[in-house]
Structures are given as structure tokens and as C-alpha cells.
């Protein structure tokens, strides 16, 4: 009876208080669920101290131990950073941080001679202050992750000066994109009439296509050095493979990722008949700066002809970040090109844009509800930017969680299909060894809790991918 009375009392509360309470309750429910999953995975890291029998042929005990300790450190960091983020978000909501920042933005605008009628200008000041606050509060966590955890496990290649310069550059570039795009979006919503959600969706579609097109040519080079892959056997084989599946390849680049991290990657970009492939230098055994450093050190030591140092040299060579041989790089690219050939890229774009259209349509339905604004401290005004923030970030959060899980399931399916495509190209054996090398180089832990894996892993666990490849692997 007491529970029913409590529910009745809650239901009789003003709508804005029910909305606010529901948002906070759901936020903490998601956090506790994520923490529960993380603790299940952490238990795996703690208890799996020896290489399981099924992994005996693909992972040595030393690498297994290193990856276990790396993932334990990452798990601890994730717990504390996640707890801080949840508490910070809760305090911002409870103490009216959003309306306070909006009022502060209005004060800055008034100092510059802009009154309340300049809502878009105030919105841009609000965005600038909000992103600055987020960057400053996230900076200590980013510093710790880079210079303690990544440094401890041999991945960080940055100096503090490079890190800070990079962070400032990222912030400036983000503002140069975010502020103009936001101002135009707000303007379109203001003048769009009853069908503004269609125009807003078309605008965001156009912006996303433009950004994807120009990112690697004009934005990414601001942070990393891109050089054409030198003429040689690898480039020739990449071009032959691309031509065999009608991939309209125009250029192949190597990006100097090693100045930031020793993690490796590869991707392609571009639309229509203008596709480019980008390889991280850490992926390529022949081009890795890390391997060159090891070889130089080894050569210097060997020239000393000091037998006492031979074991140290062997250890350094054994533990270097190897990257992949040319055949393995081709297999990885075969997997990536499989995503294109099988239409995964187009399917993801379609899903993304259908979701975007639906969200703008629902935003148009909800934007007139004053109780939504009142729930977050906006009793006398309903700024469009605040409406976007409230509805997209808070009201849609249950839907976003469900969608994220569905996309994770779909992504895993796409990954298996891309592996199968590489297998059809005759790359099964090379992809098999490449996956093992990449897992070793990145200290991936190959044992996972099934529930954690199901919820979080957009890529299938290593063992599942290897098993699928091994079933018809060439010998």
C-alpha cells in the first residue's frame, strides 16, 4: 500500500519534476548497468592469469600477461573517470548549471551590445563556454590516460608540449566547424516554418557529406603528416586488389601515427570515383618508425660486439611493435574493402540518416512543450539550442541506448561478413596472422565476458574471428 501511495504521489507531481526525475533516474540506471558489465569483465582480467588452452598456439604467456595488466589499468581508469563524469553531470543538473551558463552567455552578449533578441549569438557563446568547460574538466583525465597508462604500457609517443599543442589545435578546429554549422542550423530551424525538420535534416546531411569528403584532405593533415605510399610491390599489389573488385582507388597514403601512439589502423574514404586508402605507419612493418629505432639500437649494440648485451638486444627485438608484413597488410585491406563491396558503408549512412530524420521529426513534435524546458530551469524562455540539448541528449537517451546496442550487433555481423570477403579473396591465412599480430601489438585481451562483449564490442572477439577464418583457411 505504501508503494502505491508513493507512486501516486510521484504521479501527482508537476510534469517538469517528473521529467527531471526520470532523466536523472535513467542516467544513473545506465551508469550502474555499465559499471556492472565492467566489473564482470574486470573479474575476467583478474582471474584469467594463464593463457587458456585454446589460445596456446596464438599467444605467448608474456604477451598475455602484458595485455592483462594493460586492460586492468584501463578498467580502473574507466571506472573512476566514469564515476566522475556521472557525478559531474548530476551536479550540473541539480544545481542548474545549464540555465546558469545560458544566463552567463547572455551577460557576455550584453557587454558586446547584443540584446536578448540575438538568440543565435547567445547560443554560440553558450556553445563556446560549454565546450571550453568540457575540455578543461576532461584535460586531467586525458593527461593521466596518455602519460600514465599509455606511457606505462609503451603506447604513448607524445611529449607534453606536443600533447598540449594538439589539444589546443583540436579545440580551435572544433570551434571553427561547430560554431558556423550550429548558427546555420539554428537559423534554419527559426525560419523553416512547419516543415523545418526536413530542412534541418537536409542541412545536417549535407554538412556530414562535406566533412567526410574534406576531412582527410584538409582537416586530418592539420594534426598528422600524410605522405603518398612509395612506389613498390606493396602499392602495386594494393592497386591490383582494388582493381579486381572495381574499387575506384585514386591514392594510397601513409599517415605518421607513430608520433602520437603506437596503436595501428587503416581506413578508406571518399565518395563516388574518388576513393583513397590511408595506412598508419605503425601498421606497416617496413615503414614503422618504431621498428627503425629498434633496428638502429640493435645495430649499434651489435657493432660493439659485446656478448653480454646480446640477451638485451634479443629482448628488445622480440618485444618491438612489429606491424604487419605486406601480405598481412593486403589481407587487412581486403577486409576493409569488403565493407565497401558489401555495401556496409552505404547501409550505415542510410541507417544514420533515417535516425537523424526521425530525431528531427520528434524534435519538431516536442519543441513546443514548455514543461520540457521548465524541467531544466528554463521557465521564462525556450531557446532553440537548449531545446536541441534537452531533447537530443536527455529525452532521447533511452532510445539512443537501444539504438546503440542494435548498431553494435549489426557492426559485429558486418565484421564477420568483411572477414569472409577477405577469405574469398584468398587472404584467410594472412588475415588470420594479421589479426594475431594486431592483437599483440595493441595488447588486446582475447578473453571476454559474454555479456560485456555482447553489449560493447562492435568487433567480434578475436577467438570468434579466428575460428571463422580457420574453418576454411588456406594451407
C-alpha positions in Angstrom: 0.0 0.0 0.0 2.9 2.3 0.8 4.4 1.8 -2.6 1.2 2.6 -4.4 0.8 5.8 -2.3 4.4 6.7 -3.2 3.7 6.1 -6.9 0.5 8.2 -6.7 2.4 11.0 -5.0 5.1 10.9 -7.7 2.4 11.0 -10.5 0.7 14.0 -8.9 4.0 16.0 -9.0 4.3 18.7 -11.7 5.2 17.3 -15.1 8.6 19.1 -15.1 9.6 17.4 -11.9 8.6 14.0 -13.2 10.6 14.7 -16.4 13.7 15.8 -14.4 13.5 12.9 -12.1 13.1 10.4 -14.9 16.1 11.8 -16.7 18.3 11.5 -13.6 17.0 8.1 -12.8 17.7 6.8 -16.3 21.2 8.3 -16.3 22.1 6.5 -13.1 20.5 3.3 -14.2 22.6 3.3 -17.4 25.7 4.1 -15.3 25.1 1.3 -12.9 24.4 -1.1 -15.8 27.7 -0.1 -17.4 29.5 -0.5 -14.1 28.0 -3.9 -13.6 29.2 -5.0 -17.0 32.7 -3.5 -16.5 33.0 -5.4 -13.2 32.1 -8.7 -14.9 34.9 -8.0 -17.4 37.3 -6.9 -14.7 36.7 -10.2 -13.0 37.9 -11.9 -16.2 41.1 -9.8 -16.2 41.8 -10.7 -12.6 41.1 -14.4 -12.7 42.4 -15.4 -16.1 46.1 -15.3 -15.2 47.3 -18.0 -17.6 46.9 -18.5 -21.3 43.8 -20.6 -21.9 44.5 -23.9 -23.9 42.6 -22.7 -27.0 44.9 -19.7 -27.1 48.1 -21.6 -26.7 49.0 -21.6 -30.4 48.3 -17.9 -31.0 49.5 -16.1 -27.9 52.6 -16.5 -25.7 52.4 -16.1 -21.9 54.4 -12.9 -21.8 52.2 -11.0 -24.2 49.1 -12.4 -22.5 50.4 -11.1 -19.1 51.2 -7.7 -20.6 47.7 -7.4 -22.2 46.1 -8.5 -19.0 47.8 -5.8 -16.9 47.1 -3.1 -19.6 43.4 -3.9 -19.6 43.3 -3.9 -15.8 44.8 -0.4 -15.7 42.4 0.7 -18.4 39.5 -0.8 -16.5 40.4 1.0 -13.3 40.8 4.3 -15.2 37.4 3.8 -16.9 35.7 3.2 -13.5 37.0 6.4 -11.9 36.6 8.6 -15.0 33.1 7.3 -15.5 32.1 7.9 -11.9 33.5 11.4 -12.1 31.6 12.1 -15.3 28.3 10.8 -13.8 28.6 12.8 -10.7 29.6 16.0 -12.6 26.6 15.6 -14.9 24.3 15.1 -12.0 25.6 18.1 -10.1 25.2 20.3 -13.2 21.6 19.3 -13.5 20.8 19.5 -9.8 22.4 23.0 -9.3 21.1 24.5 -12.6 24.4 24.5 -14.4 22.7 24.7 -17.9 20.5 27.8 -17.1 23.3 29.4 -15.3 25.6 29.1 -18.4 22.8 30.4 -20.6 22.5 33.5 -18.4 26.2 33.9 -18.3 26.2 33.8 -22.1 23.6 36.4 -22.2 25.7 38.7 -19.9 28.7 38.3 -22.3 26.5 39.2 -25.2 25.0 42.3 -23.4 28.6 43.5 -22.7 29.2 43.3 -26.5 25.9 45.2 -27.3 23.8 42.2 -28.2 20.3 42.0 -26.5 18.1 39.0 -25.8 16.7 39.2 -29.4 20.1 37.9 -30.6 19.4 34.4 -29.5 21.7 32.7 -32.1 24.6 34.9 -31.0 23.9 33.9 -27.3 23.7 30.3 -28.4 27.1 30.4 -30.0 28.6 32.0 -26.8 26.9 29.2 -24.8 28.4 26.5 -27.0 31.9 28.1 -26.8 31.7 28.2 -23.0 30.2 24.7 -22.7 32.9 23.1 -24.9 35.6 25.1 -23.1 34.3 23.8 -19.7 34.2 20.2 -21.1 37.7 20.5 -22.5 39.2 21.8 -19.2 37.4 19.3 -16.9 38.4 16.4 -19.3 42.1 17.6 -19.6 43.4 16.0 -16.3 41.8 12.6 -17.3 43.2 12.8 -20.8 46.7 13.7 -19.4 46.6 10.8 -17.0 45.4 8.3 -19.6 48.2 9.4 -22.1 51.1 10.0 -19.8 50.5 7.4 -17.1 48.5 4.4 -18.6 49.6 4.6 -22.3 53.1 5.6 -21.3 53.4 2.7 -18.8 52.4 0.2 -21.4 54.6 1.5 -24.2 52.0 3.1 -26.4 52.4 6.8 -25.9 54.9 8.6 -28.2 53.9 12.2 -27.3 55.7 14.8 -25.3 53.8 17.1 -23.0 54.4 20.1 -25.3 53.1 18.1 -28.4 50.0 17.0 -26.4 49.1 20.5 -25.3 49.6 21.9 -28.8 47.5 19.1 -30.2 44.7 19.7 -27.6 44.6 23.5 -28.4 44.6 22.8 -32.1 41.8 20.3 -31.8 39.7 22.8 -29.7 40.2 25.6 -32.2 39.4 23.4 -35.3 36.3 22.1 -33.5 35.1 25.6 -32.8 35.7 26.6 -36.4 33.4 23.9 -37.6 30.9 23.7 -34.7 30.0 27.4 -34.4 29.2 28.2 -38.1 27.3 24.9 -38.5 25.3 25.5 -35.3 24.4 29.0 -36.3 23.1 28.0 -39.7 21.2 25.0 -38.2 19.5 27.3 -35.6 18.7 29.8 -38.3 17.1 27.1 -40.5 15.0 25.9 -37.6 13.9 29.5 -36.9 12.8 30.3 -40.4 11.8 26.9 -41.6 8.2 27.0 -40.6 6.1 23.9 -40.0 8.5 21.7 -42.1 11.7 23.0 -40.6 12.7 19.5 -39.5 13.0 18.4 -43.2 15.3 21.4 -44.0 17.3 20.9 -40.8 17.8 17.2 -41.6 18.9 18.0 -45.2 21.3 20.6 -43.9 22.9 18.2 -41.4 23.1 15.5 -44.2 24.9 18.0 -46.5 27.3 19.0 -43.7 28.2 15.4 -42.8 28.9 14.6 -46.5 31.1 17.6 -46.9 33.0 16.9 -43.7 33.6 13.2 -44.7 34.8 14.5 -48.1 37.2 17.1 -46.9 38.3 15.6 -43.6 41.3 13.5 -44.7 42.5 16.2 -47.3 42.1 19.3 -45.2 41.4 18.6 -41.5 43.4 15.5 -40.7 46.7 16.9 -42.2 46.5 19.7 -39.6 47.3 17.0 -37.0 49.2 14.3 -38.8 51.6 14.1 -41.7 50.2 12.3 -44.8 52.6 11.1 -47.5 51.9 9.0 -50.6 52.8 5.4 -50.3 56.1 5.0 -52.2 56.2 3.1 -55.4 56.9 -0.5 -54.9 55.5 -4.0 -54.5 53.0 -3.1 -51.7 51.5 -0.3 -53.7 51.3 -2.3 -56.9 49.5 -5.2 -55.0 47.1 -2.8 -53.4 46.2 -1.3 -56.8 45.8 -4.8 -58.3 43.5 -5.9 -55.5 41.4 -2.7 -55.7 41.0 -3.1 -59.4 40.0 -6.8 -59.0 36.9 -5.7 -57.1 36.3 -2.5 -59.0 37.2 -0.3 -56.1 37.9 3.2 -57.6 41.2 3.8 -55.9 43.0 7.1 -56.7 45.6 7.4 -54.0 47.2 5.5 -51.1 48.6 7.4 -48.2 50.7 6.6 -45.1 49.9 8.7 -42.0 52.6 9.3 -39.4 50.6 8.0 -36.5 53.7 6.9 -34.6 54.4 10.4 -33.4 51.3 10.2 -31.3 50.7 6.5 -30.4 52.0 3.0 -31.4 48.4 1.8 -31.9 47.8 0.9 -35.6 44.9 1.4 -38.0 43.8 1.6 -41.7 40.8 3.1 -43.4 39.4 4.4 -46.7 37.4 7.5 -47.5 35.9 9.4 -50.4 32.8 9.3 -52.5 31.9 8.0 -55.9 35.0 7.6 -58.2 37.5 9.2 -55.8 38.5 6.7 -53.1 41.7 6.9 -51.1 43.2 4.4 -48.7 45.1 5.5 -45.6 47.6 3.2 -43.7 49.1 4.1 -40.4 52.9 3.7 -40.4 52.5 1.6 -37.3 50.6 -1.0 -39.3 53.4 -1.3 -41.8 56.4 -3.4 -40.7 58.6 -1.8 -43.5 57.7 1.8 -42.6 57.3 1.8 -38.8 59.5 4.4 -37.1 59.4 2.2 -34.0 61.0 -0.7 -35.9 63.6 1.6 -37.3 64.5 2.8 -33.8 64.8 -0.8 -32.6 67.0 -1.7 -35.6 69.3 1.3 -35.1 69.7 0.4 -31.4 70.4 -3.2 -32.3 72.9 -2.3 -34.9 74.8 0.0 -32.5 74.9 -2.7 -29.9 76.0 -5.4 -32.3 78.8 -3.2 -33.6 80.2 -3.2 -30.1 80.4 -7.0 -30.3 79.6 -7.2 -26.7 78.2 -10.7 -26.0 77.0 -9.5 -22.6 74.4 -7.3 -24.3 73.1 -9.9 -26.7 70.2 -11.0 -24.5 69.1 -7.4 -24.1 69.1 -6.9 -27.8 67.1 -10.1 -28.4 64.6 -9.0 -25.8 64.2 -5.6 -27.5 63.7 -7.1 -30.9 61.3 -9.7 -29.5 59.2 -7.1 -27.9 59.1 -4.5 -30.6 55.9 -3.4 -32.2 56.2 -5.4 -35.3 53.4 -4.2 -37.5 52.4 -6.4 -40.4 54.1 -7.9 -43.4 52.9 -6.8 -46.9 50.8 -9.9 -47.3 49.1 -9.2 -44.0 48.5 -5.6 -44.8 46.8 -6.7 -48.0 44.6 -9.0 -46.0 43.6 -6.2 -43.6 42.8 -4.0 -46.6 40.9 -6.9 -48.1 38.7 -6.8 -45.0 38.3 -3.0 -45.2 37.4 -3.2 -48.9 34.9 -5.9 -48.1 32.9 -3.3 -46.1 32.7 -1.2 -49.3 32.0 -4.1 -51.7 29.3 -5.5 -49.5 27.6 -2.1 -49.1 28.2 -1.7 -45.3 29.3 1.9 -45.7 26.2 2.9 -47.6 24.0 0.9 -45.2 25.5 2.7 -42.2 24.9 6.1 -43.9 21.3 5.2 -44.6 20.7 4.0 -41.1 22.3 7.1 -39.7 20.3 9.4 -41.9 17.0 7.6 -41.1 17.7 8.0 -37.4 18.6 11.7 -37.9 15.4 12.4 -39.8 13.3 10.6 -37.1 15.0 12.6 -34.3 14.4 15.9 -36.1 10.8 14.9 -36.6 10.3 14.1 -33.0 12.1 17.2 -32.0 9.6 19.2 -34.0 6.8 17.4 -32.1 8.3 18.1 -28.7 9.9 21.6 -29.1 6.7 23.3 -28.2 6.3 21.5 -24.8 7.2 24.2 -22.2 7.4 21.6 -19.4 10.5 20.1 -21.0 12.2 23.5 -20.7 10.9 24.1 -17.2 12.3 20.7 -16.1 15.8 22.0 -16.7 15.2 25.5 -15.2 14.0 27.5 -18.3 10.7 28.9 -17.1 10.5 32.1 -19.0 12.2 31.3 -22.3 12.6 28.4 -24.7 15.8 28.8 -26.6 16.1 26.6 -29.6 19.7 25.4 -28.8 18.6 24.5 -25.3 15.6 22.6 -26.8 18.1 20.6 -29.0 20.2 19.9 -26.0 17.4 18.7 -23.8 15.6 16.6 -26.4 18.6 15.0 -28.2 20.7 14.4 -25.1 18.3 13.7 -22.3 14.8 12.9 -23.7 16.1 10.6 -26.4 18.6 8.9 -24.1 16.6 5.6 -23.7 16.1 5.4 -27.5 19.8 6.2 -28.0 20.8 3.3 -25.8 18.6 0.8 -27.6 19.8 2.1 -31.0 23.5 1.9 -29.9 23.1 -1.8 -28.9 21.4 -2.6 -32.2 24.2 -0.9 -34.1 26.7 -2.9 -32.1 25.0 -6.1 -33.1 24.9 -5.1 -36.7 28.5 -4.0 -36.7 29.6 -7.4 -35.5 27.7 -9.0 -38.3 29.3 -6.7 -40.8 32.8 -7.6 -39.4 32.2 -11.3 -39.9 31.0 -10.6 -43.5 34.1 -8.5 -44.2 36.3 -11.2 -42.9 34.5 -13.7 -45.1 35.0 -11.4 -48.1 38.8 -11.3 -47.4 38.7 -15.0 -47.3 37.1 -15.2 -50.7 40.0 -13.0 -52.0 42.4 -15.8 -50.8 43.5 -13.8 -47.8 42.3 -16.0 -45.0 45.7 -17.2 -43.8 47.3 -13.7 -43.9 44.3 -12.1 -42.2 44.5 -14.8 -39.5 48.1 -14.0 -38.8 47.5 -10.2 -39.1 44.7 -10.3 -36.5 47.0 -12.1 -34.1 49.8 -9.6 -34.7 47.5 -6.6 -34.3 46.0 -8.0 -31.1 49.6 -8.5 -29.8 50.8 -5.1 -30.9 47.8 -3.4 -29.3 47.8 -5.6 -26.2 44.2 -6.7 -26.8 43.0 -9.2 -24.2 41.4 -12.1 -26.1 39.2 -13.4 -23.2 35.9 -11.6 -22.6 32.8 -11.9 -20.5 29.9 -12.8 -22.8 27.5 -10.1 -21.6 30.2 -7.3 -21.7 31.2 -8.4 -25.1 27.6 -8.5 -26.4 26.9 -5.0 -25.2 30.2 -3.3 -26.0 32.2 -5.0 -28.7 31.4 -3.6 -32.2 34.0 -6.0 -33.5 33.7 -9.8 -32.7 36.2 -11.2 -30.1 39.4 -12.4 -31.6 38.8 -16.1 -31.0 35.5 -15.9 -32.8 37.0 -14.2 -35.8 39.9 -16.6 -35.9 37.6 -19.6 -35.7 35.5 -18.3 -38.6 38.7 -17.8 -40.7 40.2 -21.2 -39.6 37.2 -23.2 -40.8 38.2 -22.8 -44.5 41.7 -21.2 -44.1 44.1 -21.9 -46.9 47.0 -24.2 -46.1 
